[in-house]
Every structure is written in C-alpha cells, then in structure tokens.
Amino acid sequence: MRIIGGKFRGITLANVGKGDSEAHLRPTSDRVRESIFNLLLNGGYGNPVPDARVLDLFAGTGALGLEALSRGASNALFIDDGVKSCSLIRENINILKVVDKAEIYRRDAIKIGLTNKGQYDLLFLDPPYGKKMGETALAACREGGWLVGGALCVWEENAQQIPPIGFNLLDVRKYGDTWVHILENTLI
C-alpha cells in the first residue's frame, strides 16, 4: 500500500500483514483509492479535499484520510475501535510525519456520540461489508453533529446502498467488488 498522489505520492505505508483475527482489515486498494480521489477532483464537486477537515470512519490503516492529507486536507481524525488498526494508523502517521495534522480516536464508529472535535467537511466511510454498519454510522454522525451542512461522504460497500435520511446520493460507481457512493449531508 502506498500514497497515490499529492505531497507524499509514492511513499509506502506500513505493511498490514495478517493483522489479528479481530481486526478484519480490508484496506481500500490503491486502484480504488485513486478512483475515489479522481472522482472527487473531476466529479463536479469542486475538489473538496484542499483545506478540508477529514473524518475517516472505520479507518483501518488510515489510507483514505492520509491520502487526503497528502492532497492538501488541513487535518484528519481517524476513528476505529481496533487495537491493530489504531497501531497501523499511528505507524502510518509517523511514516508521513503528519502528527500535527492527524488524530486517532479509538471508538466504535456506530456509537460515535456527540462531537467535541468540531465538524468535518469530508467523510470517508469504509465499514465491514454487508453488515449495515455504514448506514448506522452515517446516522450517528448526523445525530452527533460531526458533519457540516453540505459535507461530502464517500461510502464504500460491497453492494449498492440507499442513503439514510439526511443524505442525498450524488453518485455511485462500481470498482471490482467495491461500490463507492458519494453522498451529501443535507441536514445542518
């Protein structure tokens, strides 16, 4: 796994290895990550990444949020409840030397609660596939005040999804086994 574009382009991230049996790590492939960022840049969204406050839920290795930092996001908050995941994210933050722009919050993304971290412009959501956790996490983010009105949400799943109340589906693409949904938070 490596950073695809921006300031840290080509830097190799920490080796995921086998992880642990509880981690269920399934990092977004380089190809899908590149497609996501091309879609954000060229999809009519006005390139929402530069200066964005990024929230990376079910962060895993942190590759999506780190890619955003490489492309000019102002900061990123990585949320994952796995010990192995948080360790990998920390290692990747250190590899890229972005400690001042990145924070890890070890917490269950579907029980995120009220924000005390401010609001975010761009959300990456890559939950375990097929478990309805993405829909629950989106609703929890909205209810907890984590997203600004109009925030873009990039939601990965293994099947096409219907967005929950408060989110408008802007685009959906299929890359191999991965469905990428671009949503907009319509509620303030």
C-alpha positions in Angstrom: 0.0 0.0 0.0 1.3 3.4 -0.9 0.1 7.0 -1.2 -1.2 7.6 -4.7 -1.0 11.4 -5.2 -0.1 14.7 -3.7 2.8 15.7 -1.5 3.5 12.2 -0.2 3.0 10.4 -3.6 4.8 7.1 -3.8 5.5 6.7 -0.1 4.9 3.2 1.1 2.7 2.8 4.1 3.1 0.2 6.9 2.7 -3.4 6.0 -0.7 -4.7 7.1 0.5 -8.2 7.5 -2.1 -10.7 8.7 -3.4 -8.3 11.3 -5.2 -10.1 14.1 -8.3 -12.2 13.9 -10.5 -9.4 15.3 -9.1 -6.6 13.1 -10.9 -7.7 9.9 -8.6 -5.3 8.0 -9.6 -4.8 4.3 -7.6 -1.7 3.1 -9.0 0.1 0.1 -6.9 -0.9 -2.8 -4.6 1.6 -4.4 -6.7 1.4 -7.6 -10.0 2.1 -5.8 -8.4 4.9 -3.7 -7.1 6.5 -6.9 -10.5 6.3 -8.5 -12.2 7.8 -5.4 -9.8 10.8 -5.5 -10.2 11.2 -9.3 -13.9 11.2 -8.8 -13.7 13.9 -6.1 -11.4 16.0 -8.2 -13.2 15.6 -11.5 -16.8 14.7 -10.5 -18.2 18.2 -10.3 -17.6 18.7 -6.6 -15.0 21.5 -7.0 -12.2 19.4 -5.5 -13.3 19.3 -1.9 -10.0 18.0 -0.5 -7.7 21.0 -0.1 -8.2 22.6 3.3 -10.9 20.1 4.2 -11.4 18.7 7.7 -11.5 15.0 7.1 -13.2 12.3 9.2 -12.1 8.8 8.4 -14.5 6.2 10.0 -13.7 2.5 10.2 -10.3 3.9 9.3 -8.4 0.6 9.3 -4.9 1.6 8.1 -5.9 5.3 7.7 -5.1 5.2 4.0 -8.0 7.3 2.8 -7.5 10.1 5.4 -3.8 10.0 4.8 -4.3 10.3 1.0 -6.5 13.3 1.7 -3.7 14.9 3.9 -1.3 14.2 1.0 -3.6 16.1 -1.3 -3.9 19.2 1.0 -6.6 18.5 3.6 -6.0 20.6 6.7 -6.4 17.8 9.2 -7.8 14.3 9.6 -9.5 12.5 12.5 -9.2 8.7 12.3 -11.8 6.7 14.1 -11.6 2.9 14.6 -12.1 0.7 17.6 -9.5 -1.9 16.7 -6.2 -2.1 18.6 -4.3 -3.3 15.5 -6.0 -0.7 13.3 -5.1 2.2 15.6 -1.5 0.9 15.8 -1.2 0.8 12.0 -2.7 4.3 11.7 -0.2 5.6 14.2 2.6 4.0 12.3 1.4 5.5 9.0 1.0 8.9 10.6 4.6 8.7 11.8 5.8 7.5 8.3 4.3 10.5 6.7 5.3 12.9 9.6 1.8 14.4 9.9 1.4 14.1 13.7 0.4 17.8 13.8 -2.4 17.2 11.3 -3.7 13.8 12.4 -5.6 12.5 15.4 -6.7 9.0 16.3 -9.9 8.4 18.2 -10.4 4.8 19.4 -14.1 4.4 19.3 -16.9 2.4 17.8 -18.0 4.4 14.7 -21.6 3.3 15.0 -21.7 4.7 18.6 -19.7 7.9 17.9 -21.8 10.1 20.1 -21.8 13.9 20.2 -18.8 15.7 18.7 -16.3 17.5 20.9 -13.9 17.7 17.9 -15.8 20.2 15.7 -17.4 19.5 12.4 -16.0 17.9 9.3 -16.3 18.7 5.6 -15.3 15.3 4.1 -16.1 11.9 5.5 -14.6 8.6 4.4 -16.7 5.6 5.5 -15.4 2.1 4.9 -17.3 -0.3 7.2 -17.1 -4.1 7.3 -19.1 -5.1 4.2 -22.7 -6.3 4.3 -23.4 -5.6 8.0 -25.5 -2.4 7.7 -22.8 -0.6 9.8 -22.3 2.2 7.3 -25.9 3.3 7.4 -25.8 3.3 11.2 -22.5 5.2 11.3 -23.8 7.9 8.9 -26.9 8.4 11.1 -24.8 8.6 14.2 -22.5 11.2 12.6 -25.5 13.3 11.6 -27.1 13.0 15.0 -23.9 13.7 16.8 -23.2 16.9 14.8 -20.0 15.7 13.2 -20.7 16.9 9.7 -21.2 20.4 8.3 -24.2 21.0 6.1 -23.2 20.0 2.6 -20.3 17.7 3.7 -19.4 15.1 1.2 -19.4 11.5 2.3 -17.5 8.7 0.4 -19.1 5.4 1.5 -17.6 2.1 0.4 -19.6 -1.2 0.4 -19.9 -4.5 -1.4 -23.3 -3.7 -2.8 -25.2 -0.6 -3.9 -26.7 1.2 -0.9 -29.6 3.5 -0.2 -28.5 6.5 1.8 -30.2 7.1 5.2 -32.4 10.2 5.9 -30.4 13.4 5.8 -28.1 12.3 3.0 -28.5 12.8 -0.8 -26.9 10.3 -3.2 -24.8 12.3 -5.7 -23.0 9.5 -7.5 -22.3 5.7 -7.3 -19.6 3.8 -9.0 -18.5 0.1 -9.0 -14.8 -0.8 -9.0 -14.4 -4.6 -8.9 -16.2 -5.8 -5.8 -16.4 -2.3 -4.3 -19.3 0.1 -4.7 -18.3 3.7 -4.0 -21.2 6.1 -3.1 -20.8 9.9 -3.0 -23.3 11.4 -0.6 -24.1 14.9 0.6 -25.2 15.7 4.1 -28.4 17.7 3.5 -29.1 18.5 7.2 -27.3 21.1 9.2 
